[in-house]
Amino acid sequence: MEYKGSLNEYFHIATIKKEDAVWLNQYKGDYLRIFWNDQRDTTLIIDGVEYPLLLNQILFLTDMHDIVISKMDEINLIRFNREFYSSEFFDKEIGCNGVLFFANEKIPVIDLDELQLPKFKLLWMVFLSEFESRDNLHGQMLLMLLKRFLILSTRIYKKQNKSLRLHVNKLDTIREFNLLVEMHYKKMHTVFEYANLMNKPAKSLTNLFTLHSEKTPLKVIQDRIHIEAKRQLLFTQKIVKEIAFELGFEDVTSFSRFFKNKEGQSPTEFRDKNRIIDN
């Protein structure tokens, strides 16, 4: 079930069956995604790493993550863009920039216990029933329901991850860095450039990520560029040189070297093997 607004707002909710999951393994645009497993255990491959999603667990992903469904029977999916979850709700904790998305040192997952599970099941049913009332308040109602879903999830995540309270300032710095990368990755490729924006020494950022994140700040930058490069190669007809310049590389050679180092093959080889759009 999908909602599309007049200002490019997008919201999608569905239960995906195993036989219909092929499209989830492709690149689908700039959406934040929520996966809720209320059936048998599921296995996801996120950025090349295998993640088991157990029964009654919910996982949260940004558009920076590459995902493949490895094993599943069915799974509940919510995805939406930032235009839908509008700036008035960009709350420090529950917004698109909050602890469930950009603030985390690892992929955020919550476990629903027997008290929490009925609340989420009821909320899911209300989501579905709202698509029977497509009036002029439809979008606002979906937005309110999504906000409630994220509030409940944030409360659970904070309770299940008490270390968040011990490192609020550190996680805020990591979140700020991730957001700046999302805004500037096409032009800024070094930790030094982002450190300047944040008025922090580059070395202190690197040390912070070493202690509190699974990735170095440089890897965060490079992974974001890599994901966009793959999207451009698969879903556009732009030549490699055009993609290279759009992503801030001085020449095709440096872009090709970067891409081959990340992907194990040249941009042209990758496009030829995985082409989505015909010329």
N, C-alpha and C positions, 0 to 999 in steps of 0.2 A: 504494500500500500504506500503510495507516494503523495507528497504534497509539494507543489511548486508555486512559489509566490511571484508577484509581478516584479520584484526587485532581486530576482535570482535566488530567492530563498528555496532551500531544498531540505526535505525530511522524508525518510524512508523507514518503514518498520515491516518486518516480515519474519516468518519462520522458514528457514531454508532447509530443504530436504537434501539428502545425499546426492540424489540424481540431478539436482538443480544447482549444485554448488560450483560448477565449472566457472561461471562468471565471477565468482569471488576470488578466483586465482589469477585474475587479470587486474590491471591498473585501472581504477575507476574514478579518478579525479580527487579533488581536494576535500575529502570528507573525514570528519571525526567519526569513529566507529565504536560501537559497543556490542560485544558478543556475550550472550548469556546461554550457558549450557544447562538446560533443565532435563536432559535425557541422559544417555550413556556418556562415558568419558570421551572427550574429543581431543584430537591432536592438531595443533596449529603450528605452522612454520613461519616465524616472524623474523624478517631480516636474516634468513638462513639458519635460524636457531629453532630447535624443536621445543614447543611449549605444550605440555599436557594441560587441558582445561577440564577439571574434574566436575562431577555432578554438582549443580547448584553454585557454580562459580561464575562470576561476571568479569570480563576483561575489557580494558579500555585502550584504544589505539588512536593516535593522531594520523594525519595524512602523510607523515614522514615515514611510516612503517610499511614495509612490503610484506604481504601476507599470502600464504598458501594453505588451503585446507588439506591436511594430510589424511585424517581419519575422523569420520563423524557419521551419525545417523541423521540428526537434524540439529539445528541451532537457531536461537533467536538472535536477530540482528536489528540494531538501530544505527542509522547513519544520518548525518546532517552536516551542512556546511556552516561557516561562520556567519553568512548572511542570514541564515535562519535563526541561529542563536545570537540574536542581535546585541549590539554593544551595550545596551542598557542593562544587560544581564552579565556583563563581563566582570563578574564578582571575583575577588581575589582567590576565593576557595572553590567556588562551584562553576565558574565560567569556563569557556574554552581554554582559558589560560590557567586554569586552576590545578589543584593537586592531582586530579584524575588524568590529566593529560600532560602538560608541559613541565610540571614540577618534579617529576619522578626520576629517580636514579635507576629504576628498572620498570619493566612492563607492569602496570598496576592491575591487581586482581583482588576481588573481594569474595568472601565465602558467605553464603546466605544460610543462617541457621533456621530452626523450625519456627522461630518467632518472626523472623524477617521475611521468610519465603512467601507467606500468604499476602503480605503487603505488596510485594513485587508482582505476584501473579494477578492480584486485583488491579494494580496499576496497568499491567499489560493488557488486561481485558478492557479497561477504560480507553486506552490508546486505540484498540481495534474498533470499539464501538463508536469512537469519535469520527471515524471515516464514514459512518452512516449519516452524518450531519454536516454536509458540505455547504455551510452557509458562510456569510461574511466574517464570522467569528472563528471559523475552522482553524486557521493558522495560529491565532492567539491561544486557542485551547490546547493545541498540540504543543505550543511553546511552554505553556504553564505545566503541562504534564511532564515534559522533558525536564524542566527545571526541578520538579518534585523528584523525578527519578535520580537526578544528579545530586540533589541534596541528601536523599536517603543513602545513596552510594558513598558520598563523601563522608558522612557520619560513620558509616561502617568501616571505611578504609582508614580513617584516622584512629578509630578504636582498635582496629586490628594491626595498626602500624604505629605503635607508641613512639617510635624513634622520630616520627615527624615533629612531635612537640619538642624534642631535644635539639633539633637542627633546623628550626624554622628559617632563620636568617640564611643559612647555607643553602637550603632548598630554594629559597626565594632567589638567590643568586644564580643557581642552576636554571631555574625557570626563566629568569630574565635573559640569560645567555641563549637558551633555546628559542625564545621568542624573537630575539634579535637576529638569530640565524635564519629563522623563517622569513623575516622581513628583508634581509640583505644578502642571502647566500649567492645571488646571481652576480653580485659585485664585490663582495668581501670574502676572501678565501683563507685568511690567516687569523689565528687566535689573537695576535697583536692588535689587529684592527678592531675586533670586538671588545678587547680589554680597554682600548681607548674610549669606545662608546660608553663603557660602564665605569670609567674612571678607576680602573683597577689594574694592578700589574699583571701581565700575562702569566707570569710564573705562579702567582697566587691562584689564578683560575685553574691552571693545570694541576696544581697541588690539591685544590678543592675537589676537582673531578676525580682525581686518583683515589681520594678517601671516600667519596660519597656517590660515585657513579660507575656504571659498568663500561662507559665509554670515556675516552679523552675528549677535550673540547675540539681538538682538530678532527677527530673521527666524527663527531656530531656534524661539523661543517661539511666534511667530505661525503658523508652518507647522504646528507640532504641534496647535495649537488648530484650525486650518483643516481638517486631516485628520480630526480627531475630529468636527468639525461636519458634514462631508460624510457620515461614517459614520452619524451619528445621523439625519440627514435621509433617507438612503437605506434604512437598515435598521431603523428604529424607527417607531412611530406617535406619538411624542411631538410635541406642538405646538411651534412655533418658540419661543414664550416659555419653555417648559420647558427646551428645549435651551440657550437663552441663559443662563438662571440656572444650569444645571448646569455650564456652561463658564466661569462666573465673571463674566458681564457683569451690570451693574447694571440694564439694561433691554433690551427688544427692539430699540429703535432703535439703540443702540450696537452690538449684535451684528449687526444687519442691515447697518449701515454697514461694519463690519469685514469681513463675509462678501462683500459686493458689491465691496469694494476688492480682495479676494483672488481672487474667482471671476468677477467681471464680471457677476454677476446676483444677485438677491436670494435668500435662503434658500428662499422659496416657489417662485420661478421654477426654481431648481435642482432642487428636489424634484419638481415637476411634470414636468420634462423627463427626469428620470433615475430615477424611482421604481422601487424594487426590490420593496418589500413593499406589497401592496394593503391599503387600509383595510378 
